[in-house]
């Protein structure tokens, strides 16, 4: 297997493993994860949370050029979303009073600039919303997360086999 193919499998494995799934009950608050280790001396120039299933400009929260941009935010998320902790680089999204319309795929994307480089990091989370008392609701994230884990392990196995055999 060529080096390019190995890199492709490594990229696929990274992308699959960086996706998460969560289940929230209608009306509760939920935190969608987006926390990465980064150099605290780098300047964060962009933090954006989007609903990727609603299109490219579907901003839930946008921080750019040193300030938040509520005018770019989808109206249904106004006054319902907050970042966990900008100071510690925990860009997890706190979504208050979850509604059925909040179901979907969320993407956290941030850019930081250092003295000699710029880096971009992206994470995807799928949110499922269930009615309180739904007996299958608690299982959804585990099933989705379990499937992602299996796919990641299979891809990792293929990658290791290709490199060593």
N, C-alpha and C positions, 0 to 999 in steps of 0.2 A: 504494500500500500504506500502511496506517495506521501510526502510530508504535507502537501496541500490537502489531501483527503483526511489525514489525521487531524489537521487543524480544523477542518470542517466538522468532524465528529465532536471534537472538543468544544467548538462553538455551540453546536446543537445541544450537547449535554449541559453546558452552562446556561443556555436559554431556558431549557426545560426545568432545570433545578432552581432558577431564579424566579419561577412562577409559583405563586401560592394561591390557596383558596381559603375562604372564610365563610362561615355562616353566621348571620345575625338574626335576632328576633325582631319583628316589627316593633318599632317604637324605642328600641334600646340604642345605646351608643356603641360604636365599634371603632377599633383602631386598625387601620390598614398599614402594614409594615413597610418601612422604607428607611433602613438604617445601614450605613456602610462605614467602614473604617476609612478615614481620610486624614490628610495632613491638616491639622487645625490652623496652620498658618496660611493655607491656601484661601483665596477669596471665592466665596460661593456667588456666582453671577446669575444663576438661574435655578429655581426650584419650581417644577410644575407638576400638578396632578391633573390627569385628564381621564375622561371616560372614552376609551379607545373604540368602544362599540358604537359611539355616537358621532364619530368623525374627528378630524384632526384639530379643530379649534374648540373642542368641547372641554374647556377648562373648568376644573373644580376649584383649583387654587393656583394662582400664578404669582411668583415672586421673581422680579427681574429688575436689573439695574438698581439694586438696593432698596426696593420697595414692593409692597403688595399691590396688585392691580385688580380690585374688586369689580371694576367696570368690564373686565374680560370674563368674569365668572358666570357660569350657567345660573340663571335666576333661582332655580330650585335648591341650590346649595348655599345661597346667601345666608349668612349668620348661622350656618350649621357645620362649618368645617374649620379646623384649626390644625396647625402643625404641632407635633409633640414637643420638640425642643430644638430650635435653630442653633442655640449656643453649643450643644453637644453633637451637632450634625445628625440628630434623629429627626428625619423628615417624615416620619410616620404621620398619616392623616387621621385625625380624630373626626369621625362623622357622627353628629348628634341626631337623635330622633329619627332613626332609619325608617324609610318608607319602602313600599314594594317597588317603586320606580327607581330606587337606588341599586337594584340588582344589575350586575353587569361587570365588565372588565375595566379595571382601573390601572393606570400607568403612572408611576412616579419617575420623574426624570430630573436629574440635576447636573449642573456643570460647575466645575471649580477650576480656577486658574491659579497656577503657581508661578514661581519666578521663571521657570523654563519650560513649562508644559501646561496643557489644558486637558482635563479629563472629563468624560461624560459617563454617567452611570444610570441605568434604567432597571426598574423592577416592575413586575406585573402581578396584580392580585385580582382574582375573580371573587366577587361578593354575591352570595346567595342570601335572600331574605325569606324568612318563614314566619308563619303565624305562631304566636305563643301557643304551646300545647301540641304543636305538630310533632308527632312521635318520630318522624323520619328526619326532622330538621337538624338535629344534632349530629346525624350521620353524614350529611352531605359533604362537609369539608374533609372529613376523614377519608371518604371514598375518593374524592377528587385528588386529595393530597397523596393517597396511597397509589393511585394510578400514575401520578407524576413521578413518584419515587421509583416505581417499577420501570417506567420508561427510562428514567435517568440511569438506573442500574444496568439495564440492557445496553444502552448506548455506551456506558462506561466499559462494560464487558467487551463490546465490539471494538472499542478504541484500544483497550489493553491487548486484546487478541491480535489486532492488526499491527500494533507496534512491536510486540514480542514474538510473534509467530510468522 
